[in-house]
Structures are given as structure tokens and as C-alpha cells.
Amino acid sequence: MPGFEIFGDEERKEVNDVLETGVLFRYGFDAARKEHWKARSFETELAARLGVKHAHLCASGTAALSTALAACGIGAGDEVIVPPFTFVATIESVLMAGAVPVFAEVDDTLCLSPEAVAAALTPNTRAVVPVHMCGAMARIDELKTLCDRKGLVLLEDACQSVGASYQGKALGSFGKAGCFSFDPVKTITCGEGGAVVTDDAAVYAATHAFADHGHDHIGSDRGAEDHLMVGSNFRISELNAAVGLAQLRKLDWILETQRRNKAAIKTAMQAIDGVTFRALPDPEGDSATFLTFFMPDLDKARQAAAALGTAGVDGCFHWFDNNWHYIRKWEHFHTLKAAARLAVQALPNCPDFSDVRLPQSDGLIGRAISMQIKLGWNADQLAQRIEATVEALKGI
Ligand SMILES: *Cc1c(COP(=O)(O)O)cnc(C)c1O
């Protein structure tokens, strides 16, 4: 997830275009902006790169998720099936919509299990939000088939997986809408930013309206000033969009570099007894931001994480013991500790989030370790890392 590694002259040039005009905003000021439309250009190039009809930038990936849920008609009391392994923002956006997160197990892809989703359906289920974690894919074709058959909204959280694909089709483009994040640690960054993509013209219209107080954006500027709907302000700034535009143009090089670095490490690790790897439904489409592997059990995973730390192999995550990405440690969420009462708490069937049982996910996440793949490693650093990794893990 290395966008932060490569802030360079290209990003500075795009930002300077904006600074020279002083038009720091994505809408309006047509004459003053001297043809610079950074957010708009980013959207056009992102849609083309992902093979979707529409892309709309937002202030963050979380804002994109909130916007996409609303644009897909998900709201008060609707049940939304989510995985327990994700960044907590996925769950927050469901709660902020007034909807009910319903957890289903992950499988060996570390993403939502299609069988577990089928088992979690109720008459109130409206949407399924698979999260393509750590740069690679869920069993997205099976999830899509299930959603189509049951008439459910498929909304992909592809925040961590821009540029990844399944059978040549971009992650984020399978469902009614897909969301991306361009925050400081993602594959490409805007500083802060996110995007909703969709092929559905009505969802797109609702997306950009919702993210800007219901403005219609027809014609020039913000359109006829009609109020299409109640929305919010999830707009991106032109400055942030400018950074992302330069980063997007480096995406293919980023993917190539990550894939090469990951392959070198993975090949060497294949020889280590007891180490197995995360299932990838389409290895070719992996964006390779992380190398995720399994140890034989929780104890050995903890030993492995410690040994990698001692050996100086940085950027390794044992998610089971990490605060932000697995439900086990979300104490604030278990008790719905919030600044103000949440809509879900007013529901007669508000789930008991302190008692969500996911033994299959506990087992898998307990054994999983992800190693971040960086762009900046030179050949020596990569060789050293491989040697240190094999050395640290082989005795466990
Ligand atoms: C980063 C992330 C988000 C939220 O994105 P922000 O831009 O940080 O708001 C949502 N879901 C997942 C899976 C993420 O990794």
C-alpha cells in the first residue's frame, strides 16, 4: 500500500496547476481555473482504467462507502452482510446509514465466504458488502451470483485493492457500486480521498448528488440548484484530487513492482515447512500490496510475528492481535460506544455485538500474517528481507 512512497515531481506538478489558479474547489469558477479540472480528470481516467462507466471522487473511502450505501438505497433498519475482517470503516458506514451490520464468516481468501453469506440471509437482508482485503479478491463471482439470485445489492469495498482484478475484470466493478480509498496508506493516495464507481446511471446520479447536499450538477457548475435529495458534504478538494491524478498515472508501474517483489518473497517462503498461503481465486489479478500467509496455529503465528519483528522484517501484521482490522479487538463496537445514540440501538432487534461468534474467522485470522510489499526496496534490501524472513520462520 505504498502511495506515500512515491510522492514526486508529477504530484507536485498537478498540485501546482491548482495552486497557480487558486481554484482549490472541484465545482465552479470555470473561467478562473484555466481548464484545470483535476477531480473531473481523475474520475474520467479512473473509470477508463477500471472499465466502468462512472466514477465519483469523495473526501475519503469512508465517505465513499456512506455515499454508495445511500445511492444504492440502503438505509434505516436494512440488514447489510459484512465480514469481520476489514478496516472498521466498513462497519461504521453501515451504522451511519442507520442500517444493521450482520457478520458472516470469511473463508481462506480472508474475504466473505459465499456459503456463510447464504446462511446469514434473512427477510431483512438488503445488501452484501464484501471487502477485498489486502490487495486481493473475495470469491466475487460466487457472491455476485448469489446476490443476483436473491435480489440483493452487491456493494464492493475495494478500498485496499485498486488495480486488482478477477478474470480480467476490475475489483469494484462487479456489484451495483464499488468503493475505493486513497488515504495515506493505500496503493495510491490523494492525501485523503475515495471514490465510488458504478455502471448504473441512476446510482451515479444519486452518488454525486448525495455527496454534495443533493445538488444536481447538470450543465455547468452545480446545475439548476434543485434539491434532488437530502445529502451531505463528502466532496473532495481539488488539491487532493490533483495528487491522486498523478498517482493514478503510476498505478501500472506500482502493480508491476509490487508483483515482482511479492513473487520473489513468496517463492523463497514456499520452502518453509508449515507455511501456507492465502487462497487467491485469480492470482493474476492480485494487486500484491501484501503477501499473506498462514502458520499452522495461533501460537505459531504469534511466535512468527514476534520472530519477524526481532529479525527486523518490518511491515508485518498479525491481524488477530491488531486493534483495527478484526472484530475481536473492537471493544468500542462490541458495546456500541458512540458519541450519541445510534439508529441501530432504537431497533427492537438490535444485535448483541458483544457476542458475535465467528469460529471459522477466528481460526483463519488467528493463523494469518500479512507482510506489506513496498516499492522502494532495492535488490539488496529485498534479498536481505528474504533471508531474514526464511531464517525467522523456519524453526517455528
Ligand atoms: C482504508 C479503508 C477504508 C476507509 O477509507 P478512508 O479513506 O481511510 O476513509 C474502508 N474500508 C477498507 C477496507 C479500508 O482499508
The ligand as an SDF file (V2000), in Angstrom:
LIG
                    3D

 15 15  0  0  0  0  0  0  0  0999 V2000
   -8.9930    2.4110    4.2800 C   0  0  0  0  0  0  0  0  0  0  0  0
  -10.2390    1.6390    4.2430 C   0  0  0  0  0  0  0  0  0  0  0  0
  -11.4980    2.2340    4.3180 C   0  0  0  0  0  0  0  0  0  0  0  0
  -11.6980    3.6940    4.5950 C   0  0  0  0  0  0  0  0  0  0  0  0
  -11.0030    4.5480    3.7930 O   0  0  0  0  0  0  0  0  0  0  0  0
  -10.5990    6.0230    4.3050 P   0  0  0  0  0  0  0  0  0  0  0  0
  -10.1790    6.6900    3.0450 O   0  0  0  0  0  0  0  0  0  0  0  0
   -9.4670    5.8610    5.2800 O   0  0  0  0  0  0  0  0  0  0  0  0
  -11.7970    6.6260    4.9040 O   0  0  0  0  0  0  0  0  0  0  0  0
  -12.6170    1.4370    4.2050 C   0  0  0  0  0  0  0  0  0  0  0  0
  -12.5140    0.1050    4.0280 N   0  0  0  0  0  0  0  0  0  0  0  0
  -11.3220   -0.5070    3.9780 C   0  0  0  0  0  0  0  0  0  0  0  0
  -11.2660   -1.9840    3.7720 C   0  0  0  0  0  0  0  0  0  0  0  0
  -10.1420    0.2330    4.1060 C   0  0  0  0  0  0  0  0  0  0  0  0
   -8.9620   -0.3930    4.1100 O   0  0  0  0  0  0  0  0  0  0  0  0
  1  2  1  0
  2  3  1  0
  2 14  2  0
  3  4  1  0
  3 10  2  0
  4  5  1  0
  5  6  1  0
  6  7  2  0
  6  8  1  0
  6  9  1  0
 10 11  1  0
 11 12  2  0
 12 13  1  0
 12 14  1  0
 14 15  1  0
M  END
$$$$
